[in-house]
Amino acid sequence: MSNGITRHEGFEFETMWRPVDSWPFSAAGTIARQVYDFSRAADQGEKIADGNQVDTAPSHLRDANAACSQRVLRSALPRVYFRTTLMLEAVSVFDAASY
């Protein structure tokens, strides 16, 4: 919808733990509340009301990351590393139809 105003509140976090140099673990996330800051009738009879959550904006984002990096060639300059990463991501979207 054109000319609509939204309000966004929340926080983000990120943390990293490296028990040994070759094994970094990290996690990050966002928890947000994103609401309409106006009221208006929309297409197909839908009504946008001030204070309702934006139905297309995620309310939770999460990811976790574990990596392993090993030096491949010990005598090479520049140093050459092999890195493998496992990343998990999840997004939660507010479903207005279920409320």
Backbone torsions as a table, in degrees:
resi	resn	phi	psi	omega
1	MET	NA	133.3	179.0
2	SER	-77.3	151.0	175.1
3	ASN	59.9	28.2	176.0
4	GLY	-94.7	149.3	179.1
5	ILE	-113.6	137.2	176.6
6	THR	-125.0	157.5	178.8
7	ARG	-121.2	134.3	-175.9
8	HIS	-126.5	129.1	178.2
9	GLU	-136.6	149.4	176.9
10	GLY	157.8	-168.5	176.4
11	PHE	-145.8	159.0	177.8
12	GLU	-124.3	152.5	176.2
13	PHE	-141.5	155.8	174.7
14	GLU	-151.8	138.2	178.6
15	THR	-141.4	151.2	177.3
16	MET	-137.5	140.7	176.9
17	TRP	-131.9	131.5	-178.6
18	ARG	-127.3	89.2	-178.8
19	PRO	-63.2	-34.5	171.5
20	VAL	-140.1	159.4	-174.5
21	ASP	-54.9	-34.9	-173.8
22	SER	-88.6	-1.8	-178.2
23	TRP	-128.4	79.5	173.8
24	PRO	-85.2	139.4	174.4
25	PHE	-119.7	140.3	177.6
26	SER	-143.2	157.2	176.2
27	ALA	-145.2	147.0	179.2
28	ALA	-147.8	158.6	178.7
29	GLY	-167.7	165.7	177.0
30	THR	-137.4	134.3	171.6
31	ILE	-122.6	120.5	-173.1
32	ALA	-137.7	153.4	171.9
33	ARG	-122.5	118.2	-175.8
34	GLN	-124.0	114.1	-172.7
35	VAL	-125.7	157.5	173.9
36	TYR	-74.3	142.9	179.5
37	ASP	-116.9	35.7	178.7
38	PHE	-162.9	165.6	175.3
39	SER	-125.2	137.7	-179.7
40	ARG	-168.0	147.4	172.8
41	ALA	-76.9	135.9	-179.4
42	ALA	-109.1	-176.5	178.2
43	ASP	-61.6	154.6	174.1
44	GLN	58.5	33.0	174.0
45	GLY	79.2	-0.3	179.5
46	GLU	-74.4	143.7	178.0
47	LYS	-119.6	128.6	175.0
48	ILE	-94.9	124.5	-177.2
49	ALA	-114.8	139.2	177.1
50	ASP	-53.3	128.3	179.0
51	GLY	95.8	-14.7	176.1
52	ASN	-73.0	146.6	178.2
53	GLN	-67.4	144.4	175.2
54	VAL	-69.5	116.2	-171.7
55	ASP	-72.7	-13.1	179.5
56	THR	-104.3	3.2	-179.0
57	ALA	-101.9	132.9	179.3
58	PRO	-68.6	142.0	177.0
59	SER	-97.4	-21.1	178.3
60	HIS	-139.4	132.3	172.1
61	LEU	-126.1	133.8	-179.7
62	ARG	-139.3	142.5	169.0
63	ASP	-149.6	151.5	177.5
64	ALA	-132.5	145.6	-173.7
65	ASN	-140.4	131.2	173.0
66	ALA	-129.1	134.7	-176.9
67	ALA	-136.3	156.4	174.5
68	CYS	-134.0	125.0	175.8
69	SER	-125.9	131.3	-179.4
70	GLN	-126.0	138.5	176.9
71	ARG	-72.3	125.9	-175.5
72	VAL	-85.3	-49.0	-178.5
73	LEU	-114.7	112.7	-174.9
74	ARG	-69.3	-33.8	-174.3
75	SER	-101.3	-0.3	-175.6
76	ALA	-77.5	141.0	170.7
77	LEU	-120.3	122.5	0.5
78	PRO	-72.8	166.5	-179.1
79	ARG	-66.0	140.2	-180.0
80	VAL	-115.2	127.6	-179.0
81	TYR	-121.3	150.0	170.7
82	PHE	-108.2	128.2	-177.5
83	ARG	-127.5	131.6	175.0
84	THR	-118.8	135.1	-177.9
85	THR	-129.9	136.3	172.8
86	LEU	-113.8	122.0	-178.4
87	MET	-126.3	133.2	176.7
88	LEU	-117.9	131.6	179.6
89	GLU	-130.4	146.2	176.3
90	ALA	-142.3	139.5	177.8
91	VAL	-127.9	130.8	176.6
92	SER	-112.1	126.5	179.6
93	VAL	-112.7	137.4	177.4
94	PHE	-63.8	128.2	179.3
95	ASP	-106.1	99.6	-175.7
96	ALA	-63.8	-28.3	-178.0
97	ALA	-67.5	-23.0	-177.5
98	SER	-90.4	1.6	-180.0
99	TYR	-114.1	NA	NA
